[in-house]
């Protein structure tokens, strides 16, 4: 009965993978991949690749295949839905890396092996695949620990690859792959804990592991913003000194004029969209004021390459003014519901 309950629960795990691109064979045209994430990445500039960046891209493409193939094999052995669900997610991870490989006209290592299950161009990954499948065949617990280990390795390798690239499109994909891997690790380790097993990380640090499993499932597409990762509709707060207050044509309807402030923060300048001037004919904010802004990143801004934040609340202590413009919490709840 215990095994049945755990199996049923595992089928309910939301894998929360990367971008909403098609599952199956990778797309060949880097400008038409469906989904919000690829649409955004396609708007980012292509930048020269170093030898290390090329090496990392090709390695991660096969490492995501390793995850997909291992989970597919383990699902066939144990019929636990979590393996099938996450294998599908890993296919989407593979697709996004293929998107970058095509974008930079690189030779795809997966194509060299015909994308045959369990076959790899990278000899180390070939040996690792054999080892992991053999280990996972011993018992269901071993299989779940293999799943956690694969995600553990994936996160570490993505962290390293992210440090070695300065290309925005590659970094954005890596950030989203890591977000997916963190969700996958949460799924595998949660089931292990139901069996009374606590996974011990082998590649990331214990503190990193603890931070992952004690935090919530992550949703949405991760975008790069002033060196930080920002998820669409994720509420964030910035503090700084106002350097400019001005009006600009609307972000959707150009006939609507908006109030905008530019704020100097420790991470650089942020452009904050406040509200249309018909809502606030005047605002009590001037250059030199130190303000705190809570806001979010509308998804369509990234497709149109619009920088900055949409303000929900602005506090200006110097003038004793607080602007409550829109409800960020309601936006977050709506976005979570739409992405389940």
MARKE-434865 format. One record per residue (C-alpha): residue in three letters; x, y, z. Coordinates in nm, 4 decimals. Layout:
BEGIN
+------+----------+----------+----------+
! resn !        x !        y !        z !
+------+----------+----------+----------+
!  ala !        X !        Y !        Z !
...
+------+----------+----------+----------+
***
This chain:
BEGIN
+------+----------+----------+----------+
! resn !        x !        y !        z !
+------+----------+----------+----------+
!  unk !   0.0000 !   0.0000 !   0.0000 !
!  unk !   0.2832 !   0.2407 !   0.0836 !
!  unk !   0.4431 !   0.1861 !  -0.2559 !
!  unk !   0.1078 !   0.2436 !  -0.4267 !
!  unk !   0.0536 !   0.5749 !  -0.2453 !
!  unk !   0.4012 !   0.6999 !  -0.3290 !
!  unk !   0.3597 !   0.5964 !  -0.6920 !
!  unk !   0.0298 !   0.7824 !  -0.7174 !
!  unk !   0.1790 !   1.0931 !  -0.5589 !
!  unk !   0.4787 !   1.0816 !  -0.7892 !
!  unk !   0.2460 !   1.0970 !  -1.0856 !
!  unk !   0.1162 !   1.4292 !  -0.9584 !
!  unk !   0.4588 !   1.5939 !  -0.9518 !
!  unk !   0.4741 !   1.9059 !  -1.1678 !
!  unk !   0.8138 !   1.8980 !  -1.3314 !
!  unk !   0.8097 !   2.2690 !  -1.4121 !
!  unk !   1.0669 !   2.2503 !  -1.6845 !
!  unk !   1.2274 !   2.5234 !  -1.8804 !
!  unk !   1.0345 !   2.6756 !  -2.1682 !
!  unk !   0.7094 !   2.5686 !  -2.3279 !
!  unk !   0.8736 !   2.4381 !  -2.6421 !
!  unk !   0.7545 !   2.1340 !  -2.8295 !
!  unk !   0.8424 !   1.7905 !  -2.7006 !
!  unk !   0.9946 !   1.5581 !  -2.9563 !
!  unk !   1.2613 !   1.6149 !  -3.2142 !
!  unk !   1.4454 !   1.9425 !  -3.1860 !
!  unk !   1.3441 !   2.2317 !  -3.4056 !
!  unk !   1.5788 !   2.3302 !  -3.6842 !
!  unk !   1.4873 !   2.6971 !  -3.7235 !
!  unk !   1.6114 !   2.9029 !  -3.4309 !
!  unk !   1.3658 !   3.1856 !  -3.5002 !
!  unk !   1.0379 !   2.9933 !  -3.4908 !
!  unk !   1.0559 !   2.7695 !  -3.1849 !
!  unk !   0.7223 !   2.7990 !  -3.0012 !
!  unk !   0.6920 !   2.9080 !  -2.6400 !
!  unk !   0.7676 !   3.2191 !  -2.4384 !
!  unk !   1.1251 !   3.1263 !  -2.3472 !
!  unk !   1.2570 !   3.0549 !  -2.6975 !
!  unk !   1.0734 !   3.3610 !  -2.8283 !
!  unk !   1.2626 !   3.5721 !  -2.5772 !
!  unk !   1.5997 !   3.4047 !  -2.6394 !
!  unk !   1.5572 !   3.4652 !  -3.0128 !
!  unk !   1.5411 !   3.8409 !  -2.9431 !
!  unk !   1.8807 !   3.8383 !  -2.7703 !
!  unk !   2.1917 !   3.9205 !  -2.9729 !
!  unk !   2.4176 !   3.6486 !  -3.1083 !
!  unk !   2.7659 !   3.6930 !  -2.9645 !
!  unk !   3.0990 !   3.5324 !  -3.0534 !
!  unk !   3.1565 !   3.1945 !  -2.8882 !
!  unk !   3.4756 !   3.0925 !  -2.7119 !
!  unk !   3.6066 !   2.7368 !  -2.7423 !
!  unk !   3.4971 !   2.6758 !  -2.3842 !
!  unk !   3.1443 !   2.8001 !  -2.4527 !
!  unk !   3.1182 !   2.5644 !  -2.7504 !
!  unk !   3.2495 !   2.2749 !  -2.5428 !
!  unk !   2.9998 !   2.3481 !  -2.2651 !
!  unk !   2.7029 !   2.3742 !  -2.5030 !
!  unk !   2.7790 !   2.0406 !  -2.6657 !
!  unk !   2.8412 !   1.8746 !  -2.3301 !
!  unk !   2.5178 !   2.0034 !  -2.1771 !
!  unk !   2.3214 !   1.8893 !  -2.4827 !
!  unk !   2.4374 !   1.5319 !  -2.4207 !
!  unk !   2.4077 !   1.5598 !  -2.0437 !
!  unk !   2.0395 !   1.6485 !  -2.0798 !
!  unk !   2.0074 !   1.3477 !  -2.3114 !
!  unk !   2.1706 !   1.1375 !  -2.0401 !
!  unk !   1.8989 !   1.2464 !  -1.7976 !
!  unk !   1.6209 !   1.1763 !  -2.0480 !
!  unk !   1.7530 !   0.8326 !  -2.1412 !
!  unk !   1.8226 !   0.7260 !  -1.7819 !
!  unk !   1.4742 !   0.8297 !  -1.6670 !
!  unk !   1.3127 !   0.6582 !  -1.9650 !
!  unk !   1.4951 !   0.3354 !  -1.8804 !
!  unk !   1.4007 !   0.3625 !  -1.5122 !
!  unk !   1.0360 !   0.4243 !  -1.5976 !
!  unk !   1.0323 !   0.1074 !  -1.8069 !
!  unk !   1.1717 !  -0.0820 !  -1.5060 !
!  unk !   0.9604 !   0.0641 !  -1.2268 !
!  unk !   0.6584 !   0.2257 !  -1.3972 !
!  unk !   0.6735 !   0.5203 !  -1.1560 !
!  unk !   0.5234 !   0.8255 !  -1.3331 !
!  unk !   0.7813 !   1.0705 !  -1.1967 !
!  unk !   1.0442 !   0.9167 !  -1.4274 !
!  unk !   0.8206 !   0.9470 !  -1.7325 !
!  unk !   0.7185 !   1.3038 !  -1.6490 !
!  unk !   1.0715 !   1.4283 !  -1.5908 !
!  unk !   1.2015 !   1.2433 !  -1.8984 !
!  unk !   0.9576 !   1.4526 !  -2.1031 !
!  unk !   1.0886 !   1.7639 !  -1.9336 !
!  unk !   1.4470 !   1.6638 !  -2.0162 !
!  unk !   1.3456 !   1.6384 !  -2.3822 !
!  unk !   1.2422 !   2.0026 !  -2.3663 !
!  unk !   1.5781 !   2.0845 !  -2.2101 !
!  unk !   1.7462 !   1.9059 !  -2.4995 !
!  unk !   1.5328 !   2.0995 !  -2.7471 !
!  unk !   1.6400 !   2.4329 !  -2.6038 !
!  unk !   2.0076 !   2.3430 !  -2.6249 !
!  unk !   1.9511 !   2.2276 !  -2.9835 !
!  unk !   1.7987 !   2.5703 !  -3.0435 !
!  unk !   2.1314 !   2.7287 !  -2.9415 !
!  unk !   2.3386 !   2.4746 !  -3.1342 !
!  unk !   2.1427 !   2.5557 !  -3.4507 !
!  unk !   2.1612 !   2.9267 !  -3.3786 !
!  unk !   2.5415 !   2.9147 !  -3.3733 !
!  unk !   2.5718 !   2.6580 !  -3.6553 !
!  unk !   2.7437 !   2.3980 !  -3.4372 !
!  unk !   2.7554 !   2.0246 !  -3.5042 !
!  unk !   2.5057 !   1.8465 !  -3.2818 !
!  unk !   2.6597 !   1.5507 !  -3.0916 !
!  unk !   2.3161 !   1.3913 !  -3.0502 !
!  unk !   2.2700 !   1.3828 !  -3.4275 !
!  unk !   2.5975 !   1.1919 !  -3.4602 !
!  unk !   2.4491 !   0.9005 !  -3.2652 !
!  unk !   2.1084 !   0.9288 !  -3.4316 !
!  unk !   1.9574 !   1.0189 !  -3.0922 !
!  unk !   1.9501 !   0.6482 !  -3.0095 !
!  unk !   1.8563 !   0.5776 !  -2.6461 !
!  unk !   2.1634 !   0.5148 !  -2.4321 !
!  unk !   2.4122 !   0.6124 !  -2.7050 !
!  unk !   2.6497 !   0.9070 !  -2.6550 !
!  unk !   2.9322 !   1.0744 !  -2.8426 !
!  unk !   3.0915 !   1.1673 !  -2.5090 !
!  unk !   3.2651 !   0.8539 !  -2.3745 !
!  unk !   3.2427 !   0.9646 !  -2.0101 !
!  unk !   2.8684 !   1.0148 !  -2.0407 !
!  unk !   2.8412 !   0.6765 !  -2.2124 !
!  unk !   3.0047 !   0.5065 !  -1.9126 !
!  unk !   2.7977 !   0.7115 !  -1.6697 !
!  unk !   2.4739 !   0.6108 !  -1.8428 !
!  unk !   2.5590 !   0.2421 !  -1.8090 !
!  unk !   2.6553 !   0.2875 !  -1.4436 !
!  unk !   2.3410 !   0.4818 !  -1.3511 !
!  unk !   2.0978 !   0.2462 !  -1.5221 !
!  unk !   2.2656 !  -0.0524 !  -1.3567 !
!  unk !   2.2446 !   0.1161 !  -1.0167 !
!  unk !   1.8825 !   0.2173 !  -1.0713 !
!  unk !   1.7851 !  -0.1388 !  -1.1610 !
!  unk !   1.8639 !  -0.2654 !  -0.8094 !
!  unk !   1.5573 !  -0.1222 !  -0.6368 !
!  unk !   1.3057 !   0.1603 !  -0.6587 !
!  unk !   1.4953 !   0.3488 !  -0.3868 !
!  unk !   1.8165 !   0.3164 !  -0.5878 !
!  unk !   1.6333 !   0.4424 !  -0.8961 !
!  unk !   1.5067 !   0.7507 !  -0.7122 !
!  unk !   1.8552 !   0.8176 !  -0.5761 !
!  unk !   1.9881 !   0.7946 !  -0.9320 !
!  unk !   1.7338 !   1.0598 !  -1.0307 !
!  unk !   1.8481 !   1.2916 !  -0.7527 !
!  unk !   2.2130 !   1.2278 !  -0.8440 !
!  unk !   2.1572 !   1.3163 !  -1.2098 !
!  unk !   1.9949 !   1.6468 !  -1.1118 !
!  unk !   2.2703 !   1.7091 !  -0.8576 !
!  unk !   2.5327 !   1.6685 !  -1.1329 !
!  unk !   2.3299 !   1.8733 !  -1.3794 !
!  unk !   2.3006 !   2.1697 !  -1.1437 !
!  unk !   2.6750 !   2.1655 !  -1.0688 !
!  unk !   2.7710 !   2.1454 !  -1.4373 !
!  unk !   2.5267 !   2.4218 !  -1.5323 !
!  unk !   2.6636 !   2.6431 !  -1.2560 !
!  unk !   3.0149 !   2.5930 !  -1.3925 !
!  unk !   2.9075 !   2.6517 !  -1.7531 !
!  unk !   2.7211 !   2.9673 !  -1.6514 !
!  unk !   3.0389 !   3.1087 !  -1.4976 !
!  unk !   3.2229 !   3.0512 !  -1.8252 !
!  unk !   2.9856 !   3.2365 !  -2.0572 !
!  unk !   2.9111 !   3.6038 !  -2.1110 !
!  unk !   2.6535 !   3.5419 !  -2.3858 !
!  unk !   2.3081 !   3.6519 !  -2.2731 !
!  unk !   2.1203 !   3.3926 !  -2.4783 !
!  unk !   2.3301 !   3.1037 !  -2.3470 !
!  unk !   2.3156 !   3.2306 !  -1.9888 !
!  unk !   1.9361 !   3.2628 !  -2.0087 !
!  unk !   1.9006 !   2.9040 !  -2.1266 !
!  unk !   2.1365 !   2.7759 !  -1.8566 !
!  unk !   1.9449 !   2.9651 !  -1.5869 !
!  unk !   1.6206 !   2.8044 !  -1.7000 !
!  unk !   1.7762 !   2.4596 !  -1.7222 !
!  unk !   1.8946 !   2.5001 !  -1.3631 !
!  unk !   1.5486 !   2.6061 !  -1.2542 !
!  unk !   1.4083 !   2.2891 !  -1.4094 !
!  unk !   1.6774 !   2.0750 !  -1.2465 !
!  unk !   1.6030 !   2.2245 !  -0.9055 !
!  unk !   1.2369 !   2.1326 !  -0.9505 !
!  unk !   1.3322 !   1.7805 !  -1.0571 !
!  unk !   1.5557 !   1.7422 !  -0.7524 !
!  unk !   1.2669 !   1.8529 !  -0.5303 !
!  unk !   1.0467 !   1.5868 !  -0.6912 !
!  unk !   1.2901 !   1.2968 !  -0.6498 !
!  unk !   1.4009 !   1.3858 !  -0.2976 !
!  unk !   1.0435 !   1.4438 !  -0.1781 !
!  unk !   0.9525 !   1.0870 !  -0.2769 !
!  unk !   1.2708 !   0.9533 !  -0.1161 !
!  unk !   1.1769 !   1.1256 !   0.2102 !
!  unk !   0.8394 !   0.9506 !   0.2028 !
!  unk !   1.0391 !   0.6290 !   0.2108 !
!  unk !   1.2446 !   0.7628 !   0.5020 !
!  unk !   1.5547 !   0.8256 !   0.2879 !
!  unk !   1.7423 !   1.1574 !   0.2956 !
!  unk !   1.9492 !   1.2157 !  -0.0180 !
!  unk !   2.3064 !   1.3354 !   0.0392 !
!  unk !   2.4372 !   1.5649 !  -0.2372 !
!  unk !   2.7479 !   1.4507 !  -0.4221 !
!  unk !   2.8173 !   1.7515 !  -0.6444 !
!  unk !   2.6540 !   2.0678 !  -0.5091 !
!  unk !   2.7221 !   2.1819 !  -0.1534 !
!  unk !   2.5010 !   2.0739 !   0.1389 !
!  unk !   2.3905 !   2.4355 !   0.1879 !
!  unk !   2.2917 !   2.4664 !  -0.1789 !
!  unk !   2.1001 !   2.1410 !  -0.1557 !
!  unk !   1.9211 !   2.2490 !   0.1613 !
!  unk !   1.8237 !   2.5802 !   0.0007 !
!  unk !   1.6683 !   2.3934 !  -0.2927 !
!  unk !   1.4628 !   2.1366 !  -0.1046 !
!  unk !   1.3347 !   2.3868 !   0.1525 !
!  unk !   1.2117 !   2.6314 !  -0.1127 !
!  unk !   0.8985 !   2.6161 !  -0.3254 !
!  unk !   0.8525 !   2.4750 !  -0.6735 !
!  unk !   0.9618 !   2.7371 !  -0.9280 !
!  unk !   0.7402 !   2.8459 !  -1.2156 !
!  unk !   0.7648 !   3.0752 !  -1.5149 !
!  unk !   1.0501 !   3.1685 !  -1.7457 !
!  unk !   1.3684 !   3.3085 !  -1.5927 !
!  unk !   1.5019 !   3.6246 !  -1.7557 !
!  unk !   1.8330 !   3.7990 !  -1.6915 !
!  unk !   1.7968 !   4.1421 !  -1.5337 !
!  unk !   2.1025 !   4.3456 !  -1.4272 !
!  unk !   2.2992 !   4.0314 !  -1.3534 !
!  unk !   2.0123 !   3.8737 !  -1.1560 !
!  unk !   1.7581 !   3.6069 !  -1.2471 !
!  unk !   1.4024 !   3.7357 !  -1.2647 !
!  unk !   1.0981 !   3.5191 !  -1.3342 !
!  unk !   0.7995 !   3.6622 !  -1.5182 !
!  unk !   0.5472 !   3.7979 !  -1.2633 !
!  unk !   0.7948 !   3.7285 !  -0.9824 !
!  unk !   0.7623 !   4.0109 !  -0.7309 !
!  unk !   1.0933 !   4.1803 !  -0.6567 !
!  unk !   1.1920 !   4.4913 !  -0.4619 !
!  unk !   1.4561 !   4.7449 !  -0.5604 !
!  unk !   1.5826 !   5.0405 !  -0.3607 !
!  unk !   1.7821 !   5.3359 !  -0.4813 !
!  unk !   1.8086 !   5.7039 !  -0.5648 !
!  unk !   1.5910 !   5.8601 !  -0.8341 !
!  unk !   1.8031 !   6.0026 !  -1.1158 !
!  unk !   1.5294 !   6.0931 !  -1.3626 !
!  unk !   1.1505 !   6.1393 !  -1.3776 !
!  unk !   0.9893 !   6.1549 !  -1.7210 !
!  unk !   0.6959 !   6.0564 !  -1.9423 !
!  unk !   0.7008 !   5.8102 !  -2.2315 !
!  unk !   0.4543 !   5.6516 !  -2.4769 !
!  unk !   0.2754 !   5.3440 !  -2.3439 !
!  unk !   0.4273 !   4.9969 !  -2.3368 !
!  unk !   0.1339 !   4.8412 !  -2.5191 !
!  unk !  -0.0781 !   5.1269 !  -2.6521 !
!  unk !   0.1507 !   5.4048 !  -2.7762 !
!  unk !  -0.1297 !   5.6587 !  -2.7360 !
!  unk !  -0.1217 !   5.6146 !  -2.3593 !
!  unk !   0.1522 !   5.8169 !  -2.1881 !
!  unk !   0.3167 !   5.6744 !  -1.8749 !
!  unk !   0.5105 !   5.8123 !  -1.5817 !
!  unk !   0.8556 !   5.6541 !  -1.5590 !
!  unk !   1.1357 !   5.6961 !  -1.3054 !
!  unk !   1.4973 !   5.5946 !  -1.3404 !
!  unk !   1.6522 !   5.4644 !  -1.0185 !
!  unk !   2.0207 !   5.4117 !  -0.9444 !
!  unk !   2.0639 !   5.0865 !  -0.7474 !
!  unk !   2.3719 !   4.8883 !  -0.6348 !
!  unk !   2.3156 !   4.6623 !  -0.9393 !
!  unk !   2.2872 !   4.9467 !  -1.1893 !
!  unk !   2.0082 !   5.1662 !  -1.3183 !
!  unk !   1.6482 !   5.0434 !  -1.3216 !
!  unk !   1.3684 !   5.1910 !  -1.5309 !
!  unk !   1.0430 !   5.1795 !  -1.3333 !
!  unk !   0.7095 !   5.2103 !  -1.5135 !
!  unk !   0.4653 !   5.3677 !  -1.2678 !
!  unk !   0.1260 !   5.4336 !  -1.4268 !
!  unk !  -0.0497 !   5.6230 !  -1.7086 !
!  unk !  -0.0693 !   5.9989 !  -1.6557 !
!  unk !  -0.4500 !   5.9830 !  -1.6658 !
!  unk !  -0.4320 !   5.7819 !  -1.3418 !
!  unk !  -0.1753 !   6.0146 !  -1.1806 !
!  unk !  -0.1738 !   6.3607 !  -1.3440 !
!  unk !   0.1263 !   6.4397 !  -1.1214 !
!  unk !   0.3579 !   6.2386 !  -0.8963 !
!  unk !   0.5440 !   6.3476 !  -0.5847 !
!  unk !   0.8822 !   6.2013 !  -0.6831 !
!  unk !   1.1837 !   6.4053 !  -0.7940 !
!  unk !   1.5497 !   6.3313 !  -0.8711 !
!  unk !   1.7467 !   6.2791 !  -0.5510 !
!  unk !   1.4646 !   6.1029 !  -0.3641 !
!  unk !   1.5509 !   5.7631 !  -0.2181 !
!  unk !   1.2635 !   5.5264 !  -0.2957 !
!  unk !   1.1694 !   5.1607 !  -0.2555 !
!  unk !   0.9829 !   4.9934 !  -0.5417 !
!  unk !   0.8062 !   4.6567 !  -0.5424 !
!  unk !   0.7226 !   4.5389 !  -0.8922 !
!  unk !   0.7326 !   4.2611 !  -1.1490 !
!  unk !   0.8449 !   4.1879 !  -1.5050 !
!  unk !   0.5548 !   4.1582 !  -1.7550 !
!  unk !   0.6352 !   3.8629 !  -1.9860 !
!  unk !   0.5640 !   4.0519 !  -2.3094 !
!  unk !   0.8289 !   4.3104 !  -2.2175 !
!  unk !   1.1012 !   4.0539 !  -2.2740 !
!  unk !   0.9700 !   3.9674 !  -2.6204 !
!  unk !   0.9800 !   4.3369 !  -2.7107 !
!  unk !   1.3167 !   4.3894 !  -2.5391 !
!  unk !   1.1683 !   4.6361 !  -2.2876 !
!  unk !   1.3874 !   4.6832 !  -1.9814 !
!  unk !   1.2925 !   4.7498 !  -1.6215 !
!  unk !   1.0030 !   4.6792 !  -1.3864 !
!  unk !   0.6315 !   4.7497 !  -1.3676 !
!  unk !   0.5692 !   4.9087 !  -1.0279 !
!  unk !   0.3105 !   4.7738 !  -0.7853 !
!  unk !   0.4036 !   4.9840 !  -0.4829 !
!  unk !   0.6381 !   5.2814 !  -0.4492 !
!  unk !   0.7440 !   5.4211 !  -0.1123 !
!  unk !   0.9008 !   5.7663 !  -0.0906 !
!  unk !   0.9838 !   5.8199 !   0.2811 !
!  unk !   1.1376 !   6.1630 !   0.2219 !
!  unk !   0.8016 !   6.3016 !   0.1107 !
!  unk !   0.5845 !   6.0690 !   0.3182 !
!  unk !   0.4174 !   5.9277 !   0.0070 !
!  unk !   0.3238 !   5.5691 !  -0.0818 !
!  unk !   0.1763 !   5.4832 !  -0.4208 !
!  unk !  -0.0214 !   5.1560 !  -0.4292 !
!  unk !  -0.0698 !   5.1167 !  -0.8011 !
!  unk !  -0.1546 !   4.7514 !  -0.8631 !
!  unk !  -0.1778 !   4.4245 !  -0.6696 !
!  unk !   0.1367 !   4.2167 !  -0.7285 !
!  unk !   0.0070 !   3.9306 !  -0.5132 !
!  unk !  -0.3013 !   3.8927 !  -0.7313 !
!  unk !  -0.0836 !   3.8873 !  -1.0435 !
!  unk !   0.1337 !   3.6172 !  -0.8881 !
!  unk !  -0.1679 !   3.4036 !  -0.7982 !
!  unk !  -0.3084 !   3.4361 !  -1.1505 !
!  unk !   0.0252 !   3.3433 !  -1.3067 !
!  unk !   0.0668 !   3.0391 !  -1.0793 !
!  unk !  -0.2816 !   2.9145 !  -1.1715 !
!  unk !  -0.2163 !   2.9574 !  -1.5437 !
!  unk !   0.1119 !   2.7642 !  -1.5248 !
!  unk !  -0.0029 !   2.4569 !  -1.3333 !
+------+----------+----------+----------+
***
